[in-house]
Amino acid sequence: MPVVRDLRVLLRLRNFRRLLAVRLLSQGADGVYQVALATYVVFSPEKQTSAAAIASAMAVLLLPYSLVGPFAGVLLDRWRRRQIFLYGNLVRAVMAAATAVLMVAAVPDWLFYVSALCVTAVNRFVLSGLSAALPRVVDAERLVMANSLSPTAGSLAAFAGGGLAFLVRLLGADSDAAVVLLGAALYLCSALTSLLMAPELLGPDRSPARPRLGAALTGTARGLMAGIRHLAAPPRREAVRALASMTLMRFCYGALTVMVLMLCRYGLTSNTKDGLRLLGMALGLSGAGFFAAAVVTPWAAGRLGPARWIAVCAGFAAVLELALGLPFTAGPLLVAAFILGLTTQGAKIATDTVVQSAVDDGFRGRIFSVYDVLFNVAFVGAAGVATLILPPDGRSAVLVVTVAVIYAGVATIMAGFERR
């Protein structure tokens, strides 16, 4: 297989292997930590879970990406990247251990969320640093290959970490704190692995004309505004439509995620372990849908065009989400998890393609920063809206129908634009 052959070529490079090990351990720890946090909020027997608590957890997990992400590059270009991996993962190991202590102790919820927020906020620096460091360990010939394989391997590691957290929880670790400590151990391993590389190896190169931090941050904000103005110009309307469609579809996916969490906790099972098992299956099938989208979308978008493929994904989601969601039973729910994973990720891949094609090269980085903010804020906003609609057991026909209407609206509008 070409992918296996490419990976073998890259793994011959010693420093690439070490950087990849830092990524795999770090993102595997992210998967463990995030699942442990979610199961603590949703499935702790001593806690009366609510949709509002789930929305708070999602905000903690996702908003740092949106708030810190656009400005992370400014600091990354000032700090040695090897040190970011070392100290960033050490900080996360310590804060994850503190989160475990707070889970066991009787502390106010806000203190627990502050600790979790510190862990997730550092993540953007580590992930951005991993991408920025790749050209220092791979030659120009193999850089595209490395950019393709390394983030994919990291995503697989995050899924594997989440699966490991579910497995440990189901096989006998009655405490979510124990699972969080496993994540802390993986963060520590990632930090120690970074010591295998020299401090100066990963850059950045020292520039004598580096601007002051305040000026750099202000310049970043001005650059983002310039990117938004560039996007608003008439030649980029197709990109604007694709971004708006993806934001709405991400909103739908976020609202349904909260509903599934509440159903797994209260609506479909009375046993915590059964609920955890059902949630693990739903997340696994949704992840399988994401990877199926990566296989199907290049062919489908090539035949139909990216915008039409977005319309098809939204149309399928509208029909199948309504048909599979309203019974509120486990079997259709699991099928829906796969379908929604496929359609959401399929639309995202197509949106990425439209934005890359429609936006001038000099503005792509800034537009994708805006895209990242829209993507995560829509998910968290959906969780907030779901708290106003969902009953305690998660069975809400109103939410299912509302989401189906939004999907249908996206499909209709995108198809209409394409016809014109």
DRENVODREN-151159 format. One line per 8 residues: number of its first residue (from 1); their letters; for each residue x, y, z of N, C-alpha, C, CB. Coordinates in steps of 0.1 Angstrom, whole numbers. Atoms other than C-alpha are relative to their C-alpha. Last residue first. Glycine has a CB too. Layout:
DRENVODREN-151159
NUM) a) X/Y/Z/X/Y/Z/X/Y/Z/X/Y/Z; ...
END
This chain:
DRENVODREN-151159
420) rrefgami) -1/-13/6/-279/290/-108/14/3/-6/-3/11/10; 9/-1/12/-282/253/-103/1/13/-7/-15/-3/4; -7/8/11/-252/253/-79/-8/0/-13/3/-14/5; -12/-8/5/-267/281/-58/7/-7/-12/10/3/11; 6/-11/7/-300/261/-55/11/9/-6/-9/9/8; 4/6/13/-282/229/-45/-5/12/-9/-10/-11/2; -12/4/7/-264/248/-17/-3/-5/-14/9/-10/7; -7/-12/4/-296/264/-5/12/-2/-9/3/9/12
412) tavgayiv) 8/-7/10/-316/232/-6/7/13/-5/-14/4/6; 0/8/12/-290/211/12/-7/8/-11/-6/-14/2; -13/-1/6/-284/238/39/1/-7/-14/11/-7/9; -2/-14/4/-321/241/45/13/2/-7/-2/10/11; 7/-1/12/-325/203/47/2/14/-6/-15/-3/2; -7/8/11/-298/201/73/-6/2/-13/1/-15/4; -13/-7/3/-314/229/93/8/-7/-11/8/2/13; 3/-11/8/-348/212/90/12/9/-4/-10/9/8
404) avtvvlva) 3/5/14/-334/179/102/-3/12/-9/-11/-10/0; -13/3/7/-318/197/132/-2/-5/-14/8/-11/8; -6/-13/2/-352/212/142/14/-2/-8/3/7/13; 6/-6/11/-369/178/138/7/13/-4/-15/3/3; -3/9/12/-344/160/160/-6/7/-12/-6/-14/2; -14/-2/4/-345/189/186/3/-8/-13/9/-5/11; -2/-14/5/-383/190/187/14/2/-5/-4/10/12; 4/0/14/-385/152/190/2/14/-6/-15/-5/-2
396) srgdppli) 6/-13/5/-366/155/222/-2/-1/-14/9/12/4; 10/4/11/-357/123/242/-7/13/-4/-10/-11/5; -5/-2/14/-326/134/261/-9/-3/-11/12/-9/-1; -3/13/5/-337/119/295/5/1/-15/-12/-10/0; -11/7/-7/-335/152/313/4/-13/-6/-4/-3/14; 5/4/-13/-355/171/287/11/-8/7/-13/-8/-1; 0/14/-4/-335/188/259/-7/-3/13/14/-6/0; 11/9/6/-346/221/245/-1/-13/6/4/-1/-15
388) ltavgaag) 14/-6/-1/-328/249/264/-11/-9/-5/0/13/-8; 4/-1/-14/-296/228/270/-14/6/2/10/8/8; 6/13/-4/-295/220/233/-5/0/15/10/-11/-3; 14/0/4/-290/257/226/-7/-13/4/-1/2/-16; 7/-9/-8/-258/257/247/-15/0/-4/6/14/-1; 2/6/-13/-245/225/231/-8/10/9/13/-3/6; 10/10/1/-251/241/197/-3/-7/13/4/-11/-11; 13/-7/0/-231/271/207/-12/-9/-1/-1/10/-11
380) vfavnflv) 3/-4/-14/-202/248/217/-13/8/0/11/9/5; 2/12/-7/-202/232/182/-4/3/15/12/-9/0; 13/6/4/-207/264/164/-3/-12/8/0/-3/-15; 11/-8/-7/-179/280/184/-14/-5/-4/2/15/-4; 1/3/-14/-156/252/174/-11/7/7/13/2/7; 3/15/-2/-161/253/136/-2/-3/15/12/-8/-5; 14/3/4/-164/291/134/-4/-14/4/-3/3/-15; 9/-7/-10/-131/296/153/-14/-3/-3/2/15/0
372) dyvsfirg) -2/8/-13/-113/270/131/-9/6/11/15/1/4; 8/12/2/-127/287/99/0/-8/13/6/-8/-11; 14/-4/-1/-113/321/111/-9/-13/-1/-5/10/-11; 1/-4/-14/-79/305/115/-14/4/3/10/11/4; 2/13/-7/-84/288/81/0/2/15/11/-10/-4; 14/4/2/-90/323/66/-2/-13/8/-3/-2/-15; 9/-8/-8/-58/336/82/-14/-5/-1/1/15/-4; -2/3/-14/-37/308/68/-9/7/9/15/4/4
364) rfgddvas) 6/13/-4/-53/310/34/2/-2/15/7/-11/-8; 10/-2/-11/-47/348/30/-5/-14/5/-12/8/-6; -5/-9/-11/-15/349/10/-10/1/11/4/13/-6; -10/7/-9/-26/319/-11/5/8/12/12/-4/-9; -13/-2/4/-57/337/-24/10/-6/10/3/15/-2; -7/-10/-7/-89/321/-14/14/1/-5/-1/-3/15; 6/-13/2/-113/302/-38/8/12/6/-13/1/5; 1/-3/14/-94/269/-42/-4/15/-2/-9/-9/-7
356) qvvtdtai) -13/0/6/-83/264/-6/0/5/-14/6/-14/1; -8/-12/-5/-117/275/6/14/1/-5/0/-1/16; 5/-12/5/-135/251/-17/8/12/5/-15/2/3; -4/-1/14/-112/222/-8/-5/13/-7/-6/-12/-8; -15/-3/1/-116/227/29/4/3/-14/8/-11/7; -1/-14/-3/-154/229/24/15/4/0/-6/3/14; 4/-8/11/-153/195/6/1/15/2/-15/-3/-4; -11/2/10/-133/179/34/-3/9/-12/1/-15/-3
348) kagqttlg) -12/-7/-4/-158/194/59/11/-1/-10/5/-4/14; 3/-14/3/-189/182/40/13/8/4/-12/5/7; 0/-1/15/-175/146/40/-2/15/-4/-11/-8/-6; -13/-1/4/-167/150/77/1/1/-15/8/-13/5; -7/-12/-6/-202/159/86/14/1/-5/-1/0/15; 5/-12/7/-218/134/62/7/12/5/-15/1/1; -4/0/14/-196/104/73/-4/13/-7/-7/-12/-7; -14/-1/0/-199/111/111/5/1/-15/7/-12/6
340) lifaavll) -3/-14/-3/-236/117/107/15/3/0/-6/4/13; 5/-9/11/-241/84/89/4/14/3/-15/-2/-2; -9/2/12/-220/65/115/-3/9/-11/-1/-15/-5; -13/-5/-4/-238/80/145/10/-2/-12/5/-8/12; 0/-15/1/-272/75/128/14/5/3/-10/7/8; -1/-2/15/-265/37/125/1/15/-3/-12/-6/-7; -14/4/4/-257/37/163/2/2/-15/3/-14/4; -10/-10/-5/-289/56/171/14/-3/-5/-1/1/15
332) pgatfplg) 0/-12/9/-310/33/149/10/11/4/-14/6/-2; -4/5/13/-299/3/170/0/12/-10/-9/-11/-5; -15/2/2/-301/20/204/4/-3/-14/5/-10/10; -4/14/-4/-337/33/203/15/-1/-4/-9/-11/-6; -7/0/-13/-350/69/202/3/-14/6/-8/8/11; 3/12/-8/-374/61/174/6/0/14/4/-12/-7; 12/-1/-7/-371/98/162/-4/-13/8/-11/3/-10; 0/-7/-13/-334/97/154/-13/-1/8/3/14/-1
324) lalelvaa) -7/9/-10/-331/71/126/-1/6/14/14/-1/-4; 6/14/0/-358/86/103/7/-8/11/3/-7/-13; 14/0/-4/-350/122/111/-5/-14/1/-9/8/-10; 0/-4/-14/-312/118/110/-15/0/5/6/14/1; -3/11/-9/-316/98/78/0/3/14/14/-6/-4; 10/11/1/-335/124/58/3/-11/10/0/-6/-14; 13/-4/-3/-316/155/69/-10/-11/1/-5/11/-10; 1/-1/-14/-282/138/69/-14/4/5/10/11/5
316) fgacvaiw) 0/13/-6/-287/126/34/-1/1/15/13/-7/-3; 13/7/3/-296/161/23/-1/-14/6/-2/-1/-15; 11/-6/-8/-267/177/41/-13/-6/-2/0/15/-3; -2/4/-14/-242/153/25/-11/5/9/14/5/5; 4/14/-2/-257/158/-9/1/-5/14/8/-9/-10; 15/1/0/-256/196/-6/-4/-15/2/-5/5/-14; 5/-6/-13/-219/194/5/-15/-1/1/4/15/2; -2/11/-10/-212/171/-25/-5/5/14/15/-4/0
308) rapglrga) 11/10/1/-228/197/-47/1/-11/10/-1/-6/-15; 12/-6/-5/-204/223/-34/-12/-9/-1/-3/13/-8; 0/-1/-15/-173/201/-38/-13/6/5/11/8/5; -5/-13/-3/-180/191/-75/-2/2/16/-8/11/-7; 11/-10/-1/-202/162/-84/5/14/1/-8/-4/12; 11/3/10/-177/136/-98/-10/12/1/-7/-13/3; -5/-1/13/-146/149/-80/-10/-2/-11/11/-11/-2; -2/-14/3/-165/155/-48/6/2/-14/9/7/11
300) awptvvaa) 13/-6/2/-177/119/-49/1/15/-3/-8/-1/13; 7/5/12/-143/104/-56/-13/7/-2/-3/-15/1; -8/-4/12/-123/125/-31/-7/-4/-13/14/-6/1; 1/-14/4/-152/122/-6/8/4/-12/3/9/11; 11/-2/9/-155/84/-3/1/14/-7/-14/-2/6; -2/9/11/-122/74/14/-10/4/-11/-3/-14/4; -13/-3/6/-119/104/38/2/-9/-13/11/-2/10; 1/-12/8/-157/101/44/13/3/-7/-4/12/9
292) affgagsl) 7/4/12/-152/65/55/-1/12/-9/-14/-6/3; -10/6/9/-126/78/80/-6/-5/-13/7/-12/7; -10/-10/4/-151/102/96/10/-6/-10/7/5/12; 6/-8/10/-179/75/95/10/11/-5/-12/6/5; 0/8/13/-156/51/114/-6/8/-11/-7/-13/2; -13/-1/5/-152/79/140/2/-8/-13/10/-5/11; -2/-13/6/-189/81/143/14/2/-5/-4/11/11; 6/0/13/-190/44/147/0/13/-6/-15/-5/1
284) glamgllr) -8/8/9/-165/45/175/-6/0/-14/2/-14/5; -12/-8/4/-183/74/192/9/-8/-10/8/4/13; 5/-12/8/-216/55/191/12/8/-4/-10/8/8; 3/6/13/-199/22/204/-4/12/-10/-12/-10/1; -12/4/6/-183/41/233/-2/-5/-14/7/-10/8; -6/-13/5/-216/58/241/13/-4/-7/3/9/12; 7/-5/12/-233/24/242/6/13/-5/-15/3/4; -3/9/11/-206/9/265/-7/5/-13/-5/-14/3
276) lgdktnst) -13/-2/5/-208/39/288/4/-8/-12/10/-3/11; -1/-13/7/-245/36/290/13/4/-5/-5/11/10; 6/2/13/-243/-1/298/0/13/-8/-15/-5/2; -9/7/9/-218/7/325/-6/-2/-14/4/-14/6; -11/-9/4/-240/34/340/10/-7/-10/8/5/12; -12/5/-6/-271/11/341/12/9/-5/3/-15/-2; 1/-4/-14/-306/25/335/13/-3/7/-11/-7/7; -4/10/-9/-302/25/297/-2/6/14/15/-3/-2
268) lgyrclml) 0/13/7/-318/43/267/5/-11/10/9/0/-12; 12/3/9/-329/77/280/0/-14/-4/0/9/-11; 13/1/-7/-307/84/311/-10/-7/-9/-4/13/4; 0/-1/-15/-269/84/304/-13/-4/6/4/14/5; -8/11/-5/-268/71/268/0/0/15/14/1/-5; 7/12/2/-297/94/259/8/-12/6/-3/-3/-15; 11/1/-10/-281/124/276/-8/-13/-2/-9/12/-2; -6/2/-13/-248/118/256/-11/-1/11/8/12/4
260) vmvtlagy) -5/14/-1/-267/112/224/5/-2/14/10/-3/-11; 11/9/-1/-286/145/228/4/-14/2/-9/1/-12; 5/-1/-13/-254/164/235/-12/-9/2/-4/15/3; -9/6/-9/-239/150/203/-5/1/15/14/6/-1; 2/15/-1/-270/158/184/9/-7/9/0/-6/-14; 13/2/-7/-267/195/192/-3/-15/2/-11/8/-7; -2/-3/-15/-230/195/183/-13/-2/8/5/14/2; -8/12/-5/-236/177/149/2/2/15/13/-1/-7
252) cfrmltms) 9/11/-1/-263/203/141/7/-12/7/-5/-4/-14; 10/-3/-10/-240/232/148/-9/-12/3/-8/13/-3; -7/3/-12/-213/215/127/-9/3/12/13/9/1; 0/14/-2/-238/214/99/8/-4/13/7/-7/-12; 14/5/-3/-246/251/103/0/-15/3/-10/4/-11; 3/-5/-14/-209/260/104/-13/-5/4/1/16/0; -8/9/-9/-202/238/73/-3/4/15/15/1/-3; 7/13/-1/-230/256/54/7/-9/10/1/-7/-14
244) alarvaer) 13/-1/-7/-217/290/63/-7/-13/1/-9/10/-7; -3/-1/-14/-181/280/53/-13/2/8/8/13/2; -5/13/-6/-193/266/20/3/2/15/13/-4/-8; 12/9/-1/-214/298/13/5/-14/6/-6/-3/-14; 8/-4/-11/-184/320/21/-12/-9/2/-5/15/-2; -6/4/-12/-161/300/-1/-8/4/12/14/6/1; 2/14/-1/-185/303/-30/6/-5/13/7/-7/-12; 13/4/-5/-187/340/-24/-2/-15/2/-11/6/-9
236) rppaalhr) -1/11/-9/-150/345/-28/-13/-5/6/9/4/12; -6/12/6/-150/365/-60/0/-12/9/14/3/-5; 8/8/9/-175/389/-45/6/-12/-5/-5/8/-11; 0/-6/14/-152/402/-16/-8/-10/-9/14/2/-6; 13/-7/3/-162/391/19/-1/5/-14/-2/11/10; 10/10/2/-133/366/22/-13/6/-5/-2/-8/13; -3/7/13/-107/394/16/-11/-11/-3/14/-8/1; 4/-9/11/-124/415/43/3/-7/-13/8/13/1
228) igamlgra) 15/0/1/-123/385/67/-4/9/-11/-6/5/14; 5/12/6/-86/380/59/-15/-1/-1/5/-12/9; -2/-1/14/-79/417/66/-4/-13/-7/16/2/-3; 11/-9/5/-96/413/100/2/2/-16/1/14/7; 13/8/1/-74/383/107/-11/9/-5/-3/-4/15; 0/9/11/-43/403/97/-12/-8/-1/12/-9/2; 2/-7/13/-52/431/120/0/-9/-12/10/12/-2; 14/-4/0/-55/407/149/-3/8/-12/-3/9/13
220) tgtlaagl) 8/12/3/-21/392/140/-15/3/0/3/-11/11; -1/2/14/-5/427/138/-8/-13/-4/14/-2/-4; 9/-10/7/-18/435/173/0/-3/-15/4/14/3; 14/4/-3/-2/403/186/-10/9/-7/-3/-1/15; 3/13/8/31/410/168/-15/-4/3/10/-11/5; 2/-4/14/31/447/181/-4/-13/-9/12/6/-6; 13/-8/2/25/435/216/-3/3/-14/1/13/9; 11/10/-1/53/408/213/-14/8/-2/0/-6/14
212) rprapsrd) 4/1/-14/79/433/200/-13/-9/0/-2/13/7; 7/-11/-6/90/427/164/-4/-3/15/-13/3/-8; 13/5/-5/118/403/155/-8/11/6/2/-12/10; 10/-11/2/146/420/135/-14/-4/5/-1/4/-15; -4/-13/-7/175/400/148/-10/10/-1/13/5/-5; 0/-11/9/158/367/139/4/13/7/-14/1/-7; 0/-13/-6/167/335/158/1/11/-10/12/1/10; -12/-7/1/158/304/139/-1/14/6/4/1/-15
204) pgllepam) -2/-7/13/128/286/152/14/7/0/-11/11/-1; 2/-15/2/138/260/157/-8/6/10/-6/2/-14; 13/-3/6/133/222/159/-3/15/-3/-11/-6/9; 3/8/12/169/212/165/-12/5/-8/-1/-15/3; 1/-9/12/178/240/189/-4/-7/-13/14/6/-2; 9/-12/-2/169/221/221/-1/9/-12/5/8/11; -7/-12/-5/184/188/209/-9/12/0/13/3/-9; -4/-9/10/160/159/205/7/12/6/-12/5/-9
196) llstlasc) -9/7/9/157/129/228/5/9/-11/-7/-12/-6; -14/-2/-4/144/153/254/9/-8/-9/1/-4/15; -6/-12/7/111/154/235/14/2/3/-9/12/3; -5/4/14/105/118/246/6/12/-7/-12/-6/-8; -13/6/-1/104/130/283/5/-4/-14/-1/-13/9; -10/-10/-3/76/154/275/14/-6/1/-4/6/14; -2/-9/12/56/128/256/10/10/3/-13/7/-4; -8/8/10/60/103/285/3/8/-12/-7/-13/-4
188) lylaagll) -14/1/-6/48/129/310/9/-7/-10/0/-6/14; -6/-14/2/17/136/288/14/0/5/-8/10/8; -3/-1/15/11/98/287/6/14/-3/-12/-3/-8; -12/8/3/13/96/325/5/1/-14/-2/-15/4; -11/-8/-6/-12/125/329/13/-8/-3/-2/2/15; -3/-11/10/-36/106/305/12/8/5/-12/9/-1; -6/7/12/-33/75/328/3/11/-11/-10/-10/-6; -15/2/-4/-39/99/358/7/-8/-11/1/-8/13
180) vvaadsda) -6/-13/2/-72/110/340/15/-2/4/-6/11/9; -2/-1/15/-82/73/338/7/13/-3/-14/0/-7; -11/9/4/-76/69/376/2/1/-15/-4/-15/3; -13/-6/-4/-96/101/383/11/-10/-4/0/2/15; -5/-8/12/-125/86/363/13/6/3/-11/11/-4; -3/-14/-2/-128/61/392/4/6/-13/10/2/11; 13/-7/-4/-145/27/388/2/15/1/-6/-6/13; -4/-12/-7/-114/14/369/-13/8/3/9/9/-9
172) gllrvlfa) -2/1/-15/-127/-21/363/4/13/7/9/-10/3; -6/13/-5/-128/-32/327/3/1/15/12/-3/-7; 9/11/0/-153/-5/316/5/-13/6/-4/-4/-15; 12/-3/-8/-132/24/326/-10/-11/1/-8/13/-6; -4/0/-14/-100/10/312/-12/2/10/11/11/3; -3/14/-3/-117/2/279/4/-1/15/11/-6/-9; 12/8/-1/-133/36/276/3/-14/5/-8/-1/-13; 7/-5/-12/-100/53/283/-13/-7/2/-2/15/-2
164) lgggafaa) -7/6/-12/-82/30/258/-7/5/13/14/4/0; 4/14/-1/-108/39/231/6/-7/13/4/-8/-12; 13/0/-5/-102/76/238/-5/-14/2/-9/7/-10; 0/-5/-14/-65/71/235/-14/0/6/6/13/1; -4/11/-8/-70/51/203/1/3/15/15/-5/-5; 11/10/0/-91/79/188/4/-12/9/-3/-5/-14; 11/-6/-9/-64/104/198/-12/-9/1/-4/14/-6; -4/2/-14/-37/81/183/-10/6/10/14/7/2
156) lsgatpsl) 2/14/-4/-56/79/151/4/-3/14/8/-9/-10; 14/2/-1/-58/117/149/-3/-15/4/-8/3/-12; 4/-7/-13/-21/119/155/-14/-2/3/4/14/0; -4/8/-10/-14/94/127/-4/5/14/15/-3/-1; 9/11/0/-35/115/104/4/-10/11/1/-7/-14; 13/-3/-7/-16/146/115/-10/-12/0/-6/12/-7; -2/-3/-14/18/129/106/-13/4/7/10/10/2; 1/12/-9/7/112/74/1/3/14/12/-9/-4
148) snamvlre) 11/8/2/-2/141/51/-1/-11/11/0/-7/-13; 12/-8/-3/22/167/63/-12/-8/-1/0/13/-8; 0/-1/-15/50/140/62/-12/8/5/13/7/5; 3/13/-5/42/132/25/-2/0/16/10/-10/-4; 15/2/3/41/169/16/-4/-14/6/-3/0/-15; 8/-8/-9/75/173/34/-15/-2/-2/4/15/-2; 10/8/-7/92/144/17/-9/8/9/8/-10/8; 6/10/9/111/163/-10/-11/-8/7/11/-10/-5
140) advvrpla) 10/-6/8/117/193/12/-7/-10/-9/5/11/-9; -5/-9/11/137/173/37/-12/4/-8/10/-8/-8; 3/7/13/121/161/70/5/9/-11/-16/-3/-2; -4/14/-2/132/169/106/-2/-8/-13/-8/-6/11; -13/1/-5/132/208/105/5/-15/1/0/6/14; -11/-3/10/103/210/81/14/-1/5/-2/13/-6; -2/11/10/81/191/106/11/4/-10/-13/-2/-7; -13/6/-2/86/217/135/3/-11/-11/1/-7/13
132) aslgslvf) -11/-10/4/58/240/125/13/-7/0/0/12/10; 0/-3/14/33/211/125/11/9/-4/-14/7/-4; -3/12/7/43/199/159/0/2/-15/-10/-11/5; -15/2/0/44/235/172/4/-13/-7/5/-1/15; -6/-9/10/8/240/162/15/-1/-1/-4/15/3; 3/4/14/-2/209/180/5/9/-10/-16/-1/-1; -7/12/3/17/218/212/-3/-5/-14/-4/-11/10; -15/-3/2/6/254/213/7/-12/-5/6/6/12
124) rnvatvcl) -1/-7/13/-31/244/207/15/3/-3/-8/13/0; 0/9/11/-29/219/235/2/6/-13/-13/-8/0; -13/2/4/-19/244/262/1/-9/-13/8/-8/11; -5/-13/6/-55/256/265/14/-2/-6/0/11/10; 3/-1/14/-67/220/270/5/13/-7/-16/0/-2; -5/11/8/-49/214/302/-2/2/-15/-5/-13/5; -15/-2/1/-55/249/317/6/-11/-9/6/0/13; -2/-10/10/-93/245/309/15/2/-2/-6/13/4
116) asvyflwd) 2/6/13/-94/212/328/3/10/-11/-14/-6/-1; -11/10/2/-80/229/359/-1/-6/-14/0/-10/11; -12/-8/2/-104/258/355/12/-9/-2/2/10/13; 0/-4/14/-133/233/350/12/9/-2/-13/8/-3; -3/12/9/-125/215/383/1/5/-14/-11/-10/1; -15/2/-2/-124/249/402/4/-12/-9/2/-4/15; -8/-9/7/-158/258/387/15/-2/1/-3/15/4; -2/3/14/-174/226/398/9/9/-7/-13/-1/-7
108) pvaavmlv) 9/-6/9/-168/234/435/3/-3/-15/-1/16/2; -3/-14/4/-146/209/453/-11/6/-8/14/1/-7; 13/-7/1/-154/176/471/3/15/-2/-9/-2/13; 3/-9/-11/-121/158/464/-14/7/-2/11/11/2; 2/8/-12/-119/128/441/-5/9/11/13/-7/4; 11/10/3/-124/147/408/-3/-7/13/3/-9/-11; 12/-8/-2/-102/176/422/-13/-9/-3/0/12/-10; 2/-3/-15/-74/152/427/-13/7/2/12/8/5
100) ataaamva) 3/12/-6/-77/139/391/-3/2/15/11/-11/-2; 14/2/3/-78/175/378/-4/-13/7/-1/-1/-15; 8/-9/-9/-45/181/397/-15/-2/-3/4/15/-2; 0/6/-13/-30/151/379/-8/8/10/15/-2/5; 8/11/1/-41/166/346/-1/-8/14/4/-10/-11; 14/-5/-1/-26/199/357/-10/-11/-2/-3/11/-11; 2/-5/-14/8/183/364/-15/4/2/9/12/3; 0/12/-9/8/162/332/-3/5/14/14/-6/-1
92) rvlngylf) 13/7/1/-4/193/312/0/-13/9/-2/-5/-15; 11/-8/-6/24/214/326/-13/-8/-1/-1/14/-7; -2/1/-14/50/187/317/-12/7/8/13/6/4; 5/13/-4/35/185/282/2/-3/15/6/-11/-8; 14/0/3/39/222/276/-6/-13/5/-4/2/-14; 7/-7/-11/73/222/293/-15/0/-2/5/14/1; -4/4/-13/88/196/270/-8/6/11/15/3/2; 4/14/-2/69/201/238/3/-5/14/6/-9/-11
84) iqrrrwrd) 15/0/-1/72/239/241/-5/-14/2/-6/6/-13; 4/-3/-14/109/234/249/-15/1/2/7/14/4; -3/12/-8/115/215/216/-4/3/15/14/-3/0; 11/9/1/97/244/199/2/-13/8/-2/-4/-15; -5/12/6/121/270/211/-11/-11/0/13/-4/7; -5/10/-9/100/301/218/6/-12/-7/-12/-5/10; -9/-7/-10/96/333/198/6/-11/9/-8/10/8; -11/-5/7/79/319/166/10/7/9/-4/10/-11
76) llvgafpg) -8/11/4/56/298/187/13/4/-8/-8/-9/-10; -9/5/-11/45/329/205/9/-11/-5/-9/-4/12; -8/-11/-4/31/346/173/10/-5/11/-8/12/5; -12/-1/8/19/313/160/9/11/4/-4/2/-14; -11/9/-5/-4/308/190/12/1/-9/-5/-15/-1; -11/-7/-5/-24/339/182/12/-9/4/-4/9/12; -6/-10/9/-50/325/159/12/7/4/-11/10/-3; -5/5/12/-54/293/181/6/11/-10/-10/-7/-8
68) vlsyplll) -14/-1/0/-58/309/215/6/-3/-14/6/-11/10; -4/-12/-5/-95/318/214/16/2/-1/-4/2/15; 5/-11/8/-108/291/191/7/13/5/-15/1/1; -5/1/14/-87/262/204/-4/13/-8/-6/-12/-7; -14/-4/0/-93/274/240/6/-1/-14/8/-9/9; -1/-15/2/-131/272/232/15/4/0/-7/7/11; -1/-5/14/-131/234/225/3/15/-1/-12/-3/-7; -8/8/9/-126/213/257/3/7/-14/-6/-13/-3
60) vamasaia) -14/2/-6/-137/238/283/9/-7/-10/-1/-8/13; -7/-13/1/-167/248/261/14/-1/5/-8/10/9; -4/-2/14/-176/211/257/7/14/-2/-12/0/-9; -11/9/3/-175/205/294/5/3/-14/-3/-14/3; -12/-6/-7/-198/235/300/13/-8/-3/-2/1/15; -3/-12/8/-223/222/274/13/7/6/-11/10/-1; -6/5/13/-223/188/291/5/12/-8/-9/-9/-8; -13/4/-4/-230/205/325/8/-5/-12/-1/-12/10
52) aastqkep) -8/-11/-3/-259/224/309/14/-4/4/-6/9/11; -5/-5/13/-273/192/293/9/12/3/-12/4/-9; 10/-8/7/-276/179/329/6/4/-13/-4/13/8; -4/-7/12/-259/152/349/-11/8/-7/5/-11/-10; 13/0/7/-269/145/385/3/8/-13/-12/7/8; 4/-13/6/-235/137/399/-13/-2/-8/11/5/-10; 3/-10/-11/-227/109/424/-4/13/-6/12/2/9; 12/4/-8/-230/81/398/-4/11/10/2/-13/7
44) sfvvytal) -3/2/-14/-205/99/375/-12/-3/8/7/13/6; 3/14/-5/-216/92/339/4/-2/15/7/-10/-8; 12/6/4/-219/126/322/-4/-12/8/1/-4/-15; 11/-10/0/-193/150/337/-14/-8/-2/2/10/-11; 2/-5/-14/-169/122/347/-12/9/0/13/8/4; 6/10/-7/-174/104/313/-2/5/15/7/-13/0; 14/1/4/-167/136/294/-7/-10/9/0/-4/-15; 7/-12/-4/-135/144/314/-15/-2/-4/6/12/-7
36) avqyvgda) 2/1/-14/-123/108/310/-7/12/6/14/0/7; 11/10/-3/-130/109/273/-2/-1/15/4/-14/-6; 13/-6/4/-111/142/270/-11/-10/2/1/3/-15; 4/-11/-9/-81/130/290/-14/5/-4/10/12/0; 3/5/-13/-77/97/272/-6/10/9/13/-6/7; 11/8/2/-79/113/237/-4/-6/14/2/-12/-9; 12/-9/2/-56/141/247/-12/-9/-1/2/8/-13; 4/-5/-13/-31/115/261/-12/9/-1/12/8/6
28) gqsllrva) 6/11/-7/-31/98/227/-5/4/14/10/-12/1; 14/1/5/-25/132/211/-7/-12/6/-1/0/-15; 7/-12/-4/6/138/233/-15/-1/-4/6/12/-7; 2/1/-15/19/102/230/-8/12/4/14/0/7; 9/12/-3/14/101/192/-3/0/15/6/-13/-5; 14/-2/4/28/136/187/-9/-11/4/0/2/-16; 5/-11/-9/60/131/208/-15/2/-4/8/13/-2; 3/6/-13/65/98/190/-5/10/10/13/-7/6
20) llrrfnrl) 12/8/1/62/115/156/-4/-6/14/1/-10/-11; 11/-10/0/89/140/167/-14/-7/-1/2/10/-12; 2/-5/-13/111/111/176/-11/11/1/14/6/4; 6/10/-9/105/92/144/-2/6/14/10/-12/1; 14/1/3/111/124/124/-7/-10/9/-2/-4/-15; 6/-12/-7/144/129/142/-15/0/-3/7/13/-3; 0/1/-15/156/94/132/-8/11/7/14/0/5; -6/-13/-5/146/95/95/-2/1/15/-7/12/-6
12) rllvrldr) -14/1/1/140/59/84/7/12/6/5/-3/-14; -5/5/-13/105/63/97/15/-3/-1/-8/-13/3; -1/-10/-10/97/86/67/6/-5/13/-13/6/3; -10/-10/4/104/60/41/3/10/11/-4/7/-13; -13/7/-2/84/33/60/12/10/-4/1/-12/-8; -3/0/-14/55/57/62/13/-6/3/-11/-6/9; -4/-14/-4/55/63/25/4/1/15/-11/10/-3; -13/-3/6/54/26/18/6/13/4/0/-2/-15
4) vvpm) -10/8/-8/26/20/43/14/3/-5/-3/-15/0; -1/-6/-13/6/48/27/10/-7/8/-14/0/7; -8/-12/1/13/35/-9/2/7/14/-6/10/-9; 8/-12/0/0/0/0/9/13/0/-10/0/12
END
